[in-house]
């Protein structure tokens, strides 16, 4: 307590003790004064106020002790609450990690917990039938049995739906088939032939469409759906690399799609473009517009460019970083110092001519490749040989090119 609180408590105690000793202390005090013992009277007064001061000090100390214990108890309660919340948070974190591990298997842990909860509800219902005034034991057994069957079916359905949703996120093209309108039931049940199943176009068309449309129509329809349907991040990344590579091919460069060929082992070399003594190492980042390229990406890319500069000292090596989003200011500074050219906010034009029209070096056969054909990324376009990129299937076929067959390890293409 502060001085003001102490003074108030002192006054209260003085009044209390004075009032308590009114009938004893006052007569003695008056007697001492009357008998001419002023020093004794003064001593009594001093002893009285000393007693009051001591009592006040003890009261204040007791109040402090009580206040300290209350705060200590409150602190212990908060600590216990925090410990419980931490335990709950850790449990939730572990459950979340477990669910992430199980997403490909339909979240069995989650649905087992739901099944346990529903089991408690069903047991409660069966228990009421068994404990009512006129027990219905047979009905209770029936409820338990049917409830168990229902829960098993619902659990399996939930797991199946979760697995389907997981696969749809991995391969968005599956969504097209879920909402596909099919014709006659016999047509639905009829299997693809061996020849049909080898054609990638069947990934984009129903059996009815594939078998009723002309070759030109179904190839074009498949190409249209290839561009308009949802794609995974991996697929969009490939599209972006192809588009950047196409731009360099149109400028006379020989292009190697290293990222598509090597996948995660590309070491940041998505596209390699070479013309004469000039070699350009290109990295492509098709990211959301809300993301940003930071200096770590520039450093990693510089490493692979430096390796080329070290190994190919006779060539003019250039590094260019393409991204669909912005580059941070610090990353721009480092890119400038490391001689890395930046192409930020570089968008992909999905209307660019993407059909590769290639002429066989074996027998001169004119072949066109759609983006989902097997040999698309291995096919090089050389305009000086009469090869080109077509915008539509009709354009390619009117110039004498036919669709590529599925490659089976022969020289057919």
C-alpha positions in Angstrom: 0.0 0.0 0.0 1.1 3.7 -0.5 1.4 6.4 2.2 -2.1 7.7 1.6 -3.6 4.2 2.2 -1.4 3.7 5.3 -2.6 7.1 6.7 -6.3 6.2 6.1 -5.8 2.8 7.8 -4.0 4.5 10.7 -6.9 6.9 11.3 -9.4 4.1 11.1 -7.5 2.0 13.6 -7.0 5.0 15.9 -10.8 5.7 15.9 -11.5 2.0 16.4 -9.2 1.4 19.3 -10.0 4.7 20.9 -13.7 3.8 20.8 -12.9 0.3 22.1 -11.0 1.7 25.1 -13.4 4.6 25.8 -14.7 3.2 29.1 -11.3 2.0 30.3 -8.7 4.4 28.9 -10.5 7.8 29.3 -11.2 7.5 33.1 -7.6 6.4 33.7 -6.3 9.3 31.6 -8.5 11.9 33.4 -7.3 10.5 36.7 -3.7 10.8 35.8 -4.2 14.4 34.8 -6.2 15.2 37.9 -3.6 13.7 40.2 -0.9 15.7 38.4 0.8 12.8 36.5 1.1 14.4 33.1 4.2 12.4 32.1 2.4 9.1 32.7 -0.6 10.4 30.7 1.7 11.3 27.9 3.3 7.9 28.0 -0.1 6.3 27.8 -0.9 8.4 24.7 2.5 7.4 23.1 1.9 3.7 23.9 -1.6 4.0 22.5 -0.4 5.5 19.2 2.5 3.0 19.0 0.0 0.2 19.4 -2.2 1.7 16.7 0.8 2.1 14.3 1.9 -1.5 14.9 -1.6 -2.8 14.3 -1.9 -0.7 11.2 1.4 -2.1 9.9 0.3 -5.7 10.6 -3.1 -5.1 8.9 -1.4 -3.7 5.8 1.1 -6.6 5.7 -1.8 -9.1 5.9 -3.6 -7.2 3.1 -0.4 -7.4 1.0 -0.1 -11.1 1.7 -3.7 -11.8 0.7 -3.3 -9.7 -2.4 -0.1 -11.5 -3.3 -1.7 -14.9 -2.8 -4.7 -13.9 -4.9 -2.4 -12.7 -7.7 -0.3 -15.8 -7.4 -3.4 -18.0 -7.6 -4.7 -16.0 -10.6 -1.2 -16.4 -12.3 -1.3 -20.1 -11.6 -4.8 -20.3 -13.2 -3.6 -18.4 -16.2 -0.6 -20.7 -16.5 -2.8 -23.8 -16.3 -5.2 -22.3 -18.9 -2.2 -21.4 -21.2 -0.9 -25.0 -20.7 -4.2 -26.5 -21.6 -4.5 -24.2 -24.7 -1.0 -25.1 -25.7 -1.9 -28.8 -25.4 -5.0 -28.2 -27.5 -2.9 -26.3 -30.1 -0.3 -29.0 -30.2 -3.0 -31.6 -30.6 -4.6 -29.6 -33.4 -1.2 -29.2 -35.1 -0.5 -33.0 -34.9 -4.0 -33.7 -36.2 -3.5 -31.3 -39.0 -0.1 -32.9 -39.9 -1.7 -36.3 -39.8 -4.6 -35.2 -42.0 -2.1 -33.7 -44.5 -0.3 -37.1 -44.6 -3.6 -38.9 -45.1 -5.2 -36.7 -47.8 -4.3 -39.1 -50.6 -6.0 -41.9 -48.6 -9.3 -40.1 -47.9 -8.5 -38.7 -44.3 -9.3 -42.0 -42.4 -8.4 -40.5 -39.0 -10.8 -37.6 -39.4 -13.7 -39.8 -40.6 -12.9 -42.4 -37.9 -13.4 -39.6 -35.3 -16.7 -38.6 -37.0 -17.8 -42.3 -37.0 -16.9 -42.5 -33.2 -19.1 -39.4 -32.5 -22.0 -40.7 -34.5 -21.6 -44.1 -32.7 -22.1 -42.3 -29.4 -25.3 -40.7 -30.7 -26.6 -44.0 -32.0 -25.8 -45.8 -28.7 -27.6 -43.1 -26.8 -30.7 -43.6 -29.0 -30.5 -47.4 -28.5 -30.0 -46.9 -24.7 -33.3 -44.9 -24.5 -35.1 -47.8 -26.1 -33.6 -50.2 -23.5 -34.3 -48.0 -20.4 -37.7 -46.6 -21.1 -40.7 -47.7 -19.0 -41.5 -50.5 -21.4 -38.0 -51.6 -22.8 -37.8 -52.5 -26.4 -34.6 -54.6 -26.5 -35.2 -56.1 -29.9 -35.8 -52.6 -31.4 -32.6 -51.4 -29.7 -30.6 -54.2 -31.2 -32.1 -53.4 -34.6 -31.2 -49.7 -34.2 -27.6 -50.6 -33.3 -27.2 -53.0 -36.3 -28.7 -50.6 -38.9 -26.9 -47.6 -37.4 -23.6 -49.5 -37.7 -24.3 -50.3 -41.4 -25.2 -46.7 -42.1 -22.1 -45.4 -40.4 -19.8 -47.8 -42.3 -21.4 -46.7 -45.6 -21.2 -43.0 -44.8 -17.6 -43.3 -43.7 -16.6 -45.1 -46.9 -18.5 -42.5 -49.0 -16.7 -39.7 -47.2 -13.3 -41.3 -47.8 -14.2 -41.9 -51.5 -15.3 -38.4 -52.0 -12.2 -37.0 -50.4 -9.9 -39.2 -52.6 -11.9 -38.0 -55.7 -11.4 -34.4 -54.7 -7.7 -34.9 -54.0 -7.3 -36.5 -57.5 -9.2 -33.6 -59.1 -6.8 -31.1 -57.5 -3.9 -33.1 -58.9 -5.5 -33.5 -62.3 -8.1 -30.8 -62.9 -9.0 -32.3 -66.2 -10.9 -35.0 -64.3 -13.6 -32.4 -63.5 -14.6 -32.3 -67.2 -15.5 -36.0 -67.1 -17.6 -35.7 -63.9 -19.9 -33.1 -65.5 -19.8 -34.7 -68.9 -23.2 -35.4 -70.6 -23.2 -38.8 -72.3 -25.6 -40.3 -74.7 -27.0 -43.8 -74.8 -26.2 -46.2 -72.0 -24.8 -48.7 -74.3 -22.4 -46.0 -75.6 -21.3 -45.2 -72.1 -20.6 -48.9 -71.3 -18.8 -49.6 -74.5 -15.0 -49.7 -74.0 -12.4 -47.7 -76.0 -10.7 -49.7 -78.6 -7.0 -50.2 -78.4 -6.4 -47.7 -81.2 -8.7 -45.1 -79.6 -7.1 -45.5 -76.2 -3.7 -44.7 -77.6 -5.0 -41.3 -78.9 -4.5 -38.5 -76.3 -7.5 -36.7 -77.8 -9.7 -39.2 -75.9 -8.6 -37.4 -72.7 -10.7 -34.4 -73.8 -13.6 -36.0 -75.6 -16.5 -38.3 -74.8 -16.8 -41.5 -76.7 -19.8 -40.1 -78.5 -17.9 -37.0 -79.6 -14.8 -39.0 -80.6 -16.7 -41.5 -82.8 -19.1 -39.0 -84.5 -16.9 -36.1 -85.2 -14.4 -35.9 -88.2 -10.7 -36.1 -87.5 -10.3 -32.4 -88.0 -13.2 -31.5 -85.7 -12.3 -33.8 -82.9 -8.6 -32.7 -83.0 -9.6 -29.0 -82.9 -12.2 -29.6 -80.1 -9.6 -31.4 -78.0 -7.1 -28.5 -78.6 -9.8 -26.0 -77.5 -10.5 -27.9 -74.3 -6.8 -28.3 -73.6 -6.6 -24.5 -73.3 -9.9 -23.8 -71.6 -10.0 -26.4 -68.9 -8.4 -25.9 -65.5 -4.7 -26.9 -65.2 -2.4 -27.8 -62.3 0.5 -25.5 -61.4 2.8 -28.0 -63.0 0.9 -28.0 -66.3 0.7 -24.2 -66.4 4.4 -24.0 -65.8 5.0 -26.2 -68.9 2.7 -24.1 -71.0 4.6 -21.0 -70.0 8.0 -22.5 -70.8 6.6 -23.6 -74.2 5.4 -20.1 -74.9 8.7 -18.4 -74.0 10.5 -21.0 -76.1 8.2 -20.3 -79.0 9.1 -16.6 -79.0 12.8 -17.5 -79.3 12.2 -20.0 -82.1 10.4 -17.3 -84.0 13.5 -15.2 -83.7 15.7 -17.9 -85.2 17.0 -19.6 -82.1 17.4 -23.3 -81.7 15.5 -24.1 -78.5 15.9 -26.9 -76.0 13.1 -27.3 -73.5 15.4 -28.4 -70.7 12.9 -27.9 -67.8 10.2 -30.0 -69.4 12.7 -32.7 -70.3 14.4 -32.9 -66.9 11.6 -31.9 -64.5 12.8 -31.1 -61.0 16.4 -31.9 -62.1 16.5 -28.9 -64.5 18.6 -26.9 -62.1 16.8 -23.7 -63.0 17.4 -24.1 -66.8 13.9 -24.2 -68.1 14.7 -23.1 -71.7 18.1 -23.0 -73.5 18.1 -20.9 -76.6 21.1 -20.8 -79.0 21.8 -18.9 -82.1 25.3 -18.9 -83.4 27.7 -18.0 -80.6 25.0 -16.6 -78.4 23.5 -18.9 -75.8 20.7 -17.8 -73.5 19.8 -19.6 -70.3 16.2 -18.9 -69.3 14.2 -19.5 -66.2 10.4 -19.2 -66.2 8.2 -18.6 -63.2 4.5 -18.7 -63.8 3.4 -17.4 -60.4 0.3 -15.6 -59.1 0.3 -11.9 -59.6 0.0 -11.5 -55.8 3.4 -13.2 -55.3 6.8 -11.6 -55.7 10.2 -12.8 -56.9 12.9 -12.3 -54.2 16.7 -12.3 -54.3 17.0 -16.0 -53.3 15.5 -16.9 -56.7 17.9 -14.7 -58.5 20.9 -16.2 -56.6 19.8 -19.7 -57.5 19.4 -18.8 -61.1 22.8 -17.1 -61.2 24.4 -20.3 -60.1 23.3 -22.2 -63.1 24.1 -19.3 -65.4 27.6 -19.1 -63.9 28.1 -22.8 -64.5 27.4 -22.2 -68.2 29.7 -19.3 -68.3 32.5 -21.3 -66.7 32.1 -24.3 -69.0 31.3 -22.5 -72.3 33.9 -19.8 -72.2 33.9 -19.5 -76.0 30.2 -18.6 -76.1 28.4 -15.4 -75.2 26.3 -16.6 -72.2 23.3 -14.6 -71.2 20.8 -15.3 -68.3 17.2 -14.1 -68.6 14.6 -14.5 -65.8 10.9 -14.5 -66.9 8.1 -14.2 -64.4 4.4 -13.4 -64.5 4.7 -11.4 -61.2 6.8 -8.5 -59.9 10.4 -8.7 -58.8 11.4 -7.1 -55.4 13.6 -4.0 -55.5 16.4 -5.8 -53.7 16.2 -8.7 -56.2 16.5 -6.2 -59.1 19.6 -4.7 -57.6 21.2 -8.2 -57.3 20.1 -9.1 -60.8 21.7 -6.0 -62.2 25.0 -6.7 -60.4 25.0 -10.3 -61.5 24.1 -9.4 -65.1 20.8 -11.2 -65.1 18.1 -9.7 -67.4 14.7 -9.5 -65.8 11.4 -9.9 -67.7 8.8 -9.3 -64.9 5.0 -9.3 -65.3 5.6 -11.2 -68.6 2.2 -12.8 -69.4 1.4 -15.8 -71.6 -0.6 -15.3 -74.7 -2.8 -18.4 -74.9 -3.9 -17.6 -78.4 -0.4 -18.0 -79.9 -0.1 -20.7 -82.7 0.9 -23.8 -80.7 0.5 -26.6 -83.3 3.9 -27.7 -84.4 4.1 -28.6 -88.1 7.1 -30.7 -88.7 8.6 -32.4 -91.8 10.1 -35.8 -91.3 13.9 -35.9 -91.9 13.5 -39.6 -92.9 10.9 -39.6 -95.6 9.7 -36.0 -95.8 6.2 -36.8 -94.3 4.4 -33.7 -93.1 3.2 -34.1 -89.5 1.6 -31.8 -87.0 1.8 -32.2 -83.2 -0.7 -30.9 -80.7 0.5 -29.8 -77.3 -0.6 -33.0 -75.6 1.0 -35.3 -78.2 3.9 -37.5 -77.1 6.7 -36.0 -79.2 5.6 -32.4 -79.0 8.5 -31.2 -76.8 11.1 -33.2 -78.7 10.0 -31.7 -82.0 12.0 -28.8 -83.3 10.6 -26.3 -85.8 13.0 -25.0 -88.5 11.2 -22.3 -90.7 13.9 -22.6 -93.4 12.8 -26.2 -94.0 9.1 -25.2 -94.5 8.2 -26.0 -90.9 6.0 -23.6 -88.9 3.5 -23.2 -86.0 -0.2 -23.3 -87.0 -3.0 -21.7 -85.1 -5.7 -24.2 -86.1 -6.0 -27.8 -87.2 -7.6 -26.7 -90.4 -4.6 -24.5 -91.2 -2.1 -27.4 -90.7 -4.2 -29.8 -92.7 -4.7 -27.4 -95.6 -1.0 -27.2 -96.0 -0.7 -31.0 -96.2 0.2 -31.9 -92.6 -1.4 -34.9 -90.9 -1.7 -35.6 -87.1 1.2 -37.4 -85.5 0.7 -41.0 -84.7 1.5 -42.3 -81.2 5.3 -42.9 -81.1 6.2 -46.6 -80.4 9.9 -46.5 -80.7 10.0 -46.7 -84.5 10.9 -44.1 -87.2 7.3 -43.8 -88.2 7.3 -40.0 -87.4 
